[in-house]
């Protein structure tokens, strides 16, 4: 019943806004001028046709064909369409993302339930609805972009892995890579987390470890005040016993404690020992991910690059400042959770307890931040020339308003990353945090263009694994998202403008 209600809630905004967008913007816009004609070529059966300006694989187009095939019998019966090709209009192609947005919300709900089995149904639904409203995900639901399909495929892959169905997870992961090739990083991340979880499960075989886990679980439940009640506990008792990822990766010390580095080394050493003992079992279980990786490497070798088209404009560039921008955007997107007096005091006390190590950490982070923004802050030609994107204005009006601004923002980036790590460190192991940081960096650092929509998948992994259960914070976050979504959609639909050097209507977009 919860999933049906969630689907109805998400559909309540997807359907009317989709209709409104198609009515006001019926023609392909921005990147749609490449994606929609390419999908229409596939509808005609011209699978050998390819626009050299398209950088991503054709996964979305294959998915669109399946979507249109499912709709065609109904449209044909009511004589709304006479042929399969006629149905490949911009409106129908855009509608696939509306369907995927609903599916994605259900996947988010399932992941939340799996990671937090003691969370009530209503709270899980609230979290899923708020995450479905996340502005970068929400906005591109109504356009024919690859983002929604990419997010949905990656989250579906992760859910299958959480349920220990690794073959299905790798299969969905392969499709995620066919939608967007950088998703290979998330395939490796999910496999890595699965290996860590399986190793931890193996290490729980002795009584002492089992006793320790019971104590940790009890303390965690008491500390968060989220003990399950009544039928909800009975319904999820088996899920808790089946080993939930959040409980198995629960660390014994905070991520910013003095022993963090030594604990990380100990965790890595313990993991390596366990991996050696379980090498054949792990190889068999996770061989599907290895097959996906090998296939991807063959593709890169055959293609000569990770990018399909427009290789010059999307060449891999070391853009370390990108990881700093991501931290600030993510923290701002969770402002009611990160910018609170309680959280600030908690973060300060954590640093105070871990001095002088915390001073060294802050100094090294400051040096790395300054080094990144000075030497590895990339101003892509698209960023400087295209005033339809919000990053254009943020770059010109904020970051480049004065030569000193980009350096003055470094402490803000530092706070953002320390806040993220501190929040994850309450319920995640050091290895998990390290794997997450490396995966996020591997996706974002090579990207020369500042596109906030690239941040969506790492943002979702971040929020899903933070144990934030305060309803007021989630409601405030939801209100923040609704406000941003209303603003961006009004600007997109009702504030068009014109370029002197190019005909046609231009619109503001993320």
Steps between C-alpha positions, in 0.01 A plus 500: 500500500790733581648464152167565330447812708852617421448441127175698518671790680784522250261462206292789638774744399660306213186483285375862514846657473588272209186615321582864571861469381395326178237768437736797548821338368380255234822505301831337606711730714870513590647145496164365382585628151750212488323233707151520349602477131734213589218313678275563200762342274486191721121504472544477123733205543812695401721355771814577301428872511684703766531872570870574565403771751349245740745401775303226680412142391155416358350341814228764533396447137462124547294563812287747306430240232373261766288778651346593166442133415300463822286802412453432129219237519283735708568802277436290187169367632367850570642616165721758672797377298519314172862383519777433747709782356221755551510434873860612534406859565677723750210471746492118493878472525504739797233295673746214555674711763169561674449125527857453617458772764213303655701177486801680649294620797395141573861382477602777741228382739622140481861603562398710800300210645792263445762730651278611790261215582398661830377811319121525480315478169384860517850631567642286221237641264579855614869445428425351157265786404754765607780328309275476193464879522877554493522790247766354268307174471156661494568753224636253245200273550320720249765505226653229283836478676688192621514610865181339635566170323860504628399564862223239488728232356778566752260492797335183367845342472575597859168366629564162333846491658356577844270202452807286414381440144837579344429361154192721463691792649781464245249464215322821600841660551596408144187675377587803718833518319320480165295802608801700624851362485625668819264271690773237480641673810175436688502138382844463660383689810200272549721193452751639749230563760359153441844345556548702820157396629557133419838514673342655808232233502772234482679663792188472715529126529642490852300565814705796614432695182134408511476624858674825400254553214201452728643763734565743213153450355344556844701819559419628151127441546499668841707795378275573203174421680370298208406173657247319282155439640210262452438341166768711331768322705348158432478578132866598479651267756625273227660794319695596810618143550593476134773755563437855407782694349471794734541283810789299362700802400441684825835627627609504860668837478405824330654584166672806643634334815875482572507130419335541160817441295613203707149355497489536122832317466373227733177468300691473172736238646212298646317522167804379306537201729133415463518545123786253482311243703183548293664558162324221312158570650533872422627431150198285423251743657639814340620361167203665319638843595840393369338404168339845478836666573681295235231579241530870581880494463462331161257775397745774604780324309280465189366857523831660587334703773235477769298764312311408182456832321627860530822363651684830476241684709481223760862397531601367841642790702628497859235718666558453873296809584195304382507285813494820708200638312320171555547518877355850522205424270421182696516673838283786375252244368488362856517840668241422770717203602851646472447861606351452845632613837499143631696366204750787516561439874533126439752560221698749711511264799621220277788714374578627848523147640730389220749787523783533405430248221198705391725806455724299268198371307362852458838636389548225241143544376555876470820450299333240275201730447710803408717284272188362328328832433825665387641235267201276422203735466385454141301764310354300212410700185137383533489637855629840391281535190161346584286734712208256501655301785498610864869407550581775246369761743647337809840495332487862383310661789644301791818303436656748256350818651843567648828311475490425873151347512603153382758486779263640764254223413754229588412506875134462400588196290701365795205537734277329245724193465570476872127524568426227244772270637393564859138417419592185309750403770222460755359195323749401229836328520819676400535269202153591379577872526831454319335298222225761466747789480716324242197407287366855511842642410542248216170612347536876547869587480548397131195707395612841367150649491319613816163327471308468827300210358818291514474527880165320528620140543772572760251727679245219522759257634595761759148571625391136499789407730466785749289406798288816505158416642370835624166561325528877535833505316361284222189720468713814485718336236189409301375859522842622382483264200145606412603866510802442277295286260229764467762768433694301239185387318358853490830627363508219243143536377410865549827696474625420148751727330669541162857505375597766248732264315266201481127464420259322728386518862751436778409384851670476837599149603716326755 
